[in-house]
Amino acid sequence: MFHKSKLFFWTTEVLLLTIIFFIWRQMDGLISPFVSVLNTVLIPFLIAGFLYYVTNPLVKFLEKELKIKRIFGILITLVLLFGIIALGIIYLLPILITQLTS
């Protein structure tokens, strides 16, 4: 009966995660080159996935409501996104420079 309880489930989960973490830390020298390569490869995919999930609703809106082809909707969305980022940098960079120099 105890093996079906939530306490048993979560205790087992925490124990297994602790053991996995301990083994991971012991093999750090062996695994670290693979982790750095994985981070180098994985970061662009994570950024692309984030951009997809952020911009996809606007692309769908442009495609369905305004009857714009998907490729043009993607281009419009990316131009808007990078334009907003560029404007943010243009306006915030002088403020940051004055804050850091004073």
C-alpha positions in Angstrom: 0.0 0.0 0.0 2.8 2.4 0.8 4.4 1.9 -2.6 1.3 3.5 -4.2 1.4 6.7 -2.0 2.6 10.1 -3.2 5.2 10.2 -0.4 6.8 7.0 -1.7 6.7 8.3 -5.3 8.3 11.7 -4.5 10.8 10.2 -2.1 11.9 7.8 -4.8 12.1 10.6 -7.3 14.3 12.8 -5.0 16.5 9.9 -4.1 17.1 8.9 -7.8 17.8 12.5 -8.8 20.3 12.8 -5.9 22.0 9.6 -7.0 22.1 10.8 -10.6 23.5 14.2 -9.6 26.2 12.6 -7.4 27.3 10.2 -10.2 27.2 13.2 -12.7 29.5 15.2 -10.4 31.9 12.3 -10.0 32.2 11.9 -13.8 32.6 15.7 -14.4 36.1 15.4 -16.0 34.9 12.8 -18.4 31.6 14.4 -19.3 32.6 18.1 -19.4 34.0 18.0 -23.0 30.7 16.5 -24.2 28.7 19.1 -22.3 30.6 22.0 -23.8 30.1 20.6 -27.3 26.4 20.0 -26.6 26.0 23.6 -25.2 27.7 24.9 -28.4 25.3 23.0 -30.6 22.2 23.3 -28.4 22.2 27.1 -27.8 21.3 28.0 -31.4 18.5 25.5 -31.5 17.1 26.8 -28.2 17.2 30.4 -29.5 15.4 29.2 -32.7 12.8 27.4 -30.7 12.2 30.4 -28.5 11.9 32.7 -31.5 9.5 30.2 -33.1 7.2 30.1 -30.1 7.3 33.9 -29.6 6.6 34.8 -33.3 4.3 31.9 -34.4 1.0 33.5 -33.1 1.7 36.7 -35.1 2.6 34.7 -38.2 -0.6 32.7 -37.9 -2.6 35.9 -37.5 -1.0 37.4 -40.6 -1.6 34.2 -42.5 -5.2 33.7 -41.6 -6.7 37.1 -40.9 -4.8 39.2 -43.4 -4.3 36.5 -46.0 -0.6 37.0 -46.3 1.6 34.1 -47.4 3.4 32.4 -44.6 6.9 33.2 -45.8 6.0 36.9 -46.0 4.4 36.7 -42.6 7.6 35.3 -41.2 9.6 38.0 -42.9 7.4 40.7 -41.5 7.4 39.2 -38.1 11.2 38.9 -38.0 11.7 42.4 -39.3 9.4 43.7 -36.6 11.2 41.7 -33.9 14.7 42.7 -34.9 13.4 46.3 -35.4 12.1 46.4 -31.8 15.4 44.9 -30.6 17.4 47.5 -32.6 15.3 50.4 -31.3 15.7 49.1 -27.7 19.4 49.0 -28.2 19.5 52.4 -29.8 17.5 54.1 -27.0 18.9 52.1 -24.0 22.6 52.1 -25.0 23.2 55.8 -24.4 21.4 55.6 -21.0 23.5 52.6 -20.0 26.7 54.3 -21.1 25.9 57.4 -19.0 25.0 55.2 -16.1 28.2 53.3 -16.2 30.5 56.3 -16.8 29.1 58.3 -13.9 
